[in-house]
Amino acid sequence: MRIQHVAQAAKGWSADTPEEREDGARLADAVERIRWRLWHGQVRRALDLIGETLAWLEGMPDAELAAAAKVAALLRGLETYVAGQAGLIIDYATARRSDEPISTATTESTVQWLLHRRMGANPQGSPHSGLTLGDMNEPGGWCLVAGKNRAEPMLVLF
């Protein structure tokens, strides 16, 4: 998910001074809390935390402005993505405790089969298919599938 991009940017936060180390630790903690909320299906709370973190980043001193701007841009992208997919984000922790499968291995196989069947012999898809196999093999790729014992579709991220 796009949260990984934000986490990578947070790891690259400058740590030359004690203040920068403190800010970097605060940012890393916020990213981890956002990840936890999304894992537990708490979309509204995750969006609120993203907003709080963006407000904090926008108030950074000029010395850290470039790093803050990069992380803020990634957080805005995550915010847009999560808000758009809010209805499809499930509570993975509850699914795991209920022994529901959350692995994408079966899903990937099923999607590959469906795409191959839909697109015939052309494994790279067609310009009219709306989805190509390359979409699933790229970081951040996704597809919608029906989850086990679920009425709504489930968003699967690759």
C-alpha positions in Angstrom: 0.0 0.0 0.0 1.1 3.6 -0.3 1.8 3.6 3.4 5.1 1.9 2.6 6.2 4.9 0.5 5.5 7.2 3.5 7.4 4.9 5.8 10.4 4.9 3.5 10.4 8.8 3.4 10.2 8.8 7.2 13.2 6.6 7.4 15.1 9.0 5.3 14.4 11.9 7.6 17.6 13.8 8.5 19.0 13.0 12.0 21.8 15.5 12.2 20.5 17.3 15.3 18.6 16.1 18.4 15.6 18.0 17.2 15.7 16.3 13.8 16.0 12.9 15.4 13.0 13.7 17.6 11.0 14.9 14.6 12.0 11.8 12.7 10.9 9.5 15.6 7.6 11.4 15.9 7.0 11.0 12.2 7.9 7.3 12.2 5.5 6.8 15.1 2.7 8.5 13.3 3.2 6.4 10.2 3.1 3.2 12.3 -0.1 4.4 14.0 -1.7 5.1 10.6 -0.6 1.6 9.4 -2.1 0.0 12.6 -5.4 1.8 12.1 -5.7 0.8 8.5 -4.8 -2.8 9.4 -7.6 -2.8 11.9 -10.1 -1.3 9.5 -10.3 2.1 11.3 -10.4 4.2 8.2 -11.9 7.4 9.7 -9.3 7.3 12.5 -6.5 6.8 10.0 -7.7 9.7 8.0 -7.8 11.9 11.1 -4.3 10.9 12.0 -3.1 11.7 8.5 -4.7 15.1 8.7 -3.0 15.8 12.1 0.4 14.7 10.7 0.0 16.9 7.7 -0.8 19.9 9.9 2.3 19.2 12.0 4.5 18.9 8.9 3.1 22.1 7.4 4.2 23.9 10.6 7.9 22.7 10.3 10.7 25.2 10.4 12.2 26.3 7.0 15.3 24.1 7.6 13.3 21.0 7.4 10.8 22.2 4.8 12.1 20.2 1.9 11.9 16.9 3.8 8.6 17.8 5.2 7.2 18.7 1.8 8.2 15.3 0.4 6.5 13.4 3.2 3.5 15.7 3.1 3.0 15.0 -0.6 3.2 11.2 0.0 0.7 11.6 2.9 -1.7 13.5 0.7 -1.5 10.8 -1.9 -2.2 8.2 0.8 -5.1 10.3 2.2 -6.7 10.5 -1.3 -6.2 6.8 -1.9 -7.6 5.7 1.5 -10.6 8.1 1.3 -11.4 6.7 -2.2 -11.1 3.0 -1.1 -12.6 3.4 2.4 -15.5 1.0 1.7 -13.1 -1.7 0.6 -10.6 -1.7 3.4 -11.3 -4.6 5.7 -10.3 -5.2 9.3 -7.4 -7.6 8.7 -6.9 -8.3 12.4 -10.5 -9.5 12.9 -10.2 -11.6 9.7 -7.0 -13.2 11.0 -8.6 -13.9 14.4 -11.6 -15.5 12.7 -9.3 -17.7 10.7 -10.4 -16.1 7.4 -7.7 -16.3 4.7 -6.0 -13.0 4.1 -3.3 -14.3 1.8 -3.2 -13.0 -1.7 -1.8 -16.2 -3.2 -5.2 -17.8 -4.0 -6.5 -14.4 -5.2 -3.5 -13.8 -7.5 -4.0 -17.2 -9.0 -7.7 -16.6 -9.5 -7.2 -13.2 -11.0 -4.5 -14.5 -13.4 -6.9 -17.3 -14.5 -9.8 -14.8 -15.0 -7.6 -12.4 -16.9 -6.2 -15.2 -19.1 -9.7 -16.4 -19.8 -11.1 -12.9 -20.5 -8.2 -11.9 -22.8 -7.7 -15.2 -24.5 -4.1 -15.9 -25.7 -2.8 -12.4 -25.2 -1.1 -12.6 -21.7 -0.4 -8.8 -21.6 -4.0 -7.9 -21.9 -5.6 -5.8 -24.6 -6.1 -2.0 -24.8 -9.8 -2.6 -24.2 -9.5 -4.8 -21.1 -9.1 -2.1 -18.5 -6.6 -4.2 -16.6 -3.4 -5.8 -17.7 -1.3 -8.5 -16.0 1.4 -5.9 -15.6 -0.8 -3.9 -13.2 -0.7 -6.8 -10.7 3.0 -7.3 -11.0 3.9 -3.7 -10.2 4.3 -2.3 -6.6 1.0 -0.8 -5.7 -0.9 -3.0 -8.1 -4.5 -4.0 -7.1 -7.6 -5.8 -8.0 -11.1 -6.3 -6.6 -12.2 -9.8 -5.6 -15.0 -11.3 -3.6 -13.8 -12.3 -0.2 -14.7 -15.6 1.5 -18.2 -15.3 2.9 -18.4 -11.6 2.0 -21.2 -9.9 0.2 -19.0 -6.9 -0.8 -15.9 -7.0 -2.9 -12.5 -6.8 -1.2 -9.6 -4.7 -2.3 -6.4 -6.8 -2.7 -3.1 -5.0 -2.9 0.0 -6.5 -4.5 
